[in-house]
Amino acid sequence: MAPAKTTSIVIETREDTFSEGTDYMAAKRTYRVGVIGAGSIAQECHFPGYKKHGKANLVAFADPAVARHGEIQDQFGNLNAYDDFRDMLDQENLDVVSVCTPNKFHAENVIGALEAGCHVLCEKPIATTLKEADQMIATAKRKRKKLMIGFTHRLFRGPQRCKQLLKEKAIGKPFMIRIRFAHGGPYPGWAKNCWFYNKELSAGGALLDMGIHAIDLALWLFGPMVSVSGHAATLIKKIEVDDNAVLIVEFKNGALGYIEVGWTSKPGFGGLEIYGTEGSLICDYERGLQQFGGEASAGKDGVSKHTTLEKNPAAGGWEIEIDHWMDVVAGKERLTMSGRAGRDALEVALAVYKSSESGRRVTLG
Ligand SMILES: NC(=O)c1ccc[n+]([C@@H]2O[C@H](COP(=O)([O-])OP(=O)(O)OC[C@H]3O[C@@H](n4cnc5c(N)ncnc54)[C@H](O)[C@@H]3O)[C@@H](O)[C@H]2O)c1
């Protein structure tokens, strides 16, 4: 098998320096890998990523949907299949586990895998409550194992470049970020069933699904937030969770942010915009990343100059996520999408639900 491509990701803000555990396996030749939850994200990102990685020995998966077992074995080879993740952890002596189950199960899956001595890559959102997130982070720390959250957008080329440009102060002092992520919804078409729309299993709708990525990007690019106000609503779909949400955030550095997410959108703008005192970065996932300069007065004499920096800002992501994770496991890359980062994003998302109910701005811890 060809050696895995290594990736180097842009760092660092306060939360990025947080690391749960030290890796003692870097010298090991291969890592025994298992996956919990064998649905769409596992099949699109985790299984293929481990299969092509020279240091990963993908041996097993657990999923109670027995129909999934044959589907996975047809696509990814003769892996050992389990109905219950606990049996897989007991019998497979794994080093690395991916958790790709519905949100409600993340905490028990992650804690189980950490207790079994594994490094864990958990899909977003980290969990459904802050209490669960705290337990997951504490377990990783106690077991001295790594816990990474799948904040894929950080691995897209566009946001990577934005992070670098902000570090270089390429647009002066950034004072505003706007992010919009929207599509037609995860089911039908993506997920294996309609669990995303079930409050008990998901704990939230578009805000917890797409919003969590947007919130994480905003935190990663602009630093901690001090308050949020927002509105999460079910506008179009006949479901019990929100299908659209809008939030306004205030950062500790004084900047403002505006985030809009939805599950009911026809194609439209998807990406982020960052405004600074010396220029702007418009990162349209479909059309490219552009850096704007020039003058914009209130009159008709505005002069805008722009350069296209990246034609395909959404390249990267799932394609490189497992390579990046395996580098984190081996100690070649720092753990940046940490459990702490997962908790920080969850805290903001849950505060938006609170704000939506009360109609008030919520101060963040
Ligand atoms: N990073 C991303 O961009 C991204 C994209 C999509 C989904 N996700 C996240 O991935 C997770 C899974 O989403 P999905 O889209 O793959 O859903 P899915 O419905 O396609 O797959 C979920 C799978 O989990 C299995 N499952 C359910 N309960 C289980 C349990 N207790 N133990 C083991 N397996 C169990 C189901 O049978 C199903 O096969 C969610 O948390 C979601 O938010 C992340």
The ligand as a MOL file (V3000), in Angstrom:
LIG
                    3D

  0  0  0     0  0            999 V3000
M  V30 BEGIN CTAB
M  V30 COUNTS 44 48 0 0 0
M  V30 BEGIN ATOM
M  V30 1 N -18.1480 15.6320 9.7020 0
M  V30 2 C -19.1390 15.6750 8.8480 0
M  V30 3 O -19.0850 16.4240 7.9070 0
M  V30 4 C -20.3420 14.7840 9.0650 0
M  V30 5 C -21.1920 14.5130 7.9810 0
M  V30 6 C -22.3000 13.6740 8.2190 0
M  V30 7 C -22.5460 13.1320 9.4690 0
M  V30 8 N -21.7060 13.4440 10.5030 0 CHG=1
M  V30 9 C -21.9650 12.9130 11.8520 0
M  V30 10 O -21.7380 11.5050 11.8130 0
M  V30 11 C -22.6330 10.8310 12.6920 0
M  V30 12 C -23.3610 9.7460 11.9080 0
M  V30 13 O -24.1160 10.3380 10.8600 0
M  V30 14 P -24.4240 9.6040 9.4800 0
M  V30 15 O -24.7710 10.6760 8.5380 0
M  V30 16 O -23.3490 8.6510 9.1240 0 CHG=-1
M  V30 17 O -25.7610 8.7940 9.8810 0
M  V30 18 P -26.2690 7.4130 9.2560 0
M  V30 19 O -27.6850 7.2800 9.6370 0
M  V30 20 O -25.9290 7.3330 7.8120 0
M  V30 21 O -25.3880 6.3190 10.0120 0
M  V30 22 C -25.4910 6.0650 11.3900 0
M  V30 23 C -25.1690 4.6010 11.6190 0
M  V30 24 O -25.0520 4.3650 13.0210 0
M  V30 25 C -25.6610 3.1060 13.2930 0
M  V30 26 N -26.0050 3.0400 14.7160 0
M  V30 27 C -27.1080 3.5180 15.3310 0
M  V30 28 N -27.0360 3.2700 16.6530 0
M  V30 29 C -25.8580 2.6330 16.8770 0
M  V30 30 C -25.2170 2.1250 18.0420 0
M  V30 31 N -25.7760 2.2530 19.2540 0
M  V30 32 N -24.0060 1.4990 17.9020 0
M  V30 33 C -23.4400 1.3930 16.6800 0
M  V30 34 N -24.0030 1.8650 15.5300 0
M  V30 35 C -25.2030 2.4840 15.6460 0
M  V30 36 C -26.8550 3.0450 12.3600 0
M  V30 37 O -27.3270 1.7070 12.1750 0
M  V30 38 C -26.2550 3.6450 11.0950 0
M  V30 39 O -25.6720 2.6540 10.2820 0
M  V30 40 C -23.5430 11.9150 13.2630 0
M  V30 41 O -23.0910 12.2970 14.5330 0
M  V30 42 C -23.4090 13.0690 12.2990 0
M  V30 43 O -23.6060 14.3290 12.8920 0
M  V30 44 C -20.6100 14.2300 10.3020 0
M  V30 END ATOM
M  V30 BEGIN BOND
M  V30 1 1 1 2
M  V30 2 2 2 3
M  V30 3 1 2 4
M  V30 4 1 4 5
M  V30 5 2 4 44
M  V30 6 2 5 6
M  V30 7 1 6 7
M  V30 8 2 7 8
M  V30 9 1 8 9
M  V30 10 1 8 44
M  V30 11 1 9 10
M  V30 12 1 9 42
M  V30 13 1 10 11
M  V30 14 1 11 12
M  V30 15 1 11 40
M  V30 16 1 12 13
M  V30 17 1 13 14
M  V30 18 2 14 15
M  V30 19 1 14 16
M  V30 20 1 14 17
M  V30 21 1 17 18
M  V30 22 2 18 19
M  V30 23 1 18 20
M  V30 24 1 18 21
M  V30 25 1 21 22
M  V30 26 1 22 23
M  V30 27 1 23 24
M  V30 28 1 23 38
M  V30 29 1 24 25
M  V30 30 1 25 26
M  V30 31 1 25 36
M  V30 32 1 26 27
M  V30 33 1 26 35
M  V30 34 2 27 28
M  V30 35 1 28 29
M  V30 36 1 29 30
M  V30 37 2 29 35
M  V30 38 1 30 31
M  V30 39 2 30 32
M  V30 40 1 32 33
M  V30 41 2 33 34
M  V30 42 1 34 35
M  V30 43 1 36 37
M  V30 44 1 36 38
M  V30 45 1 38 39
M  V30 46 1 40 41
M  V30 47 1 40 42
M  V30 48 1 42 43
M  V30 END BOND
M  V30 END CTAB
M  END
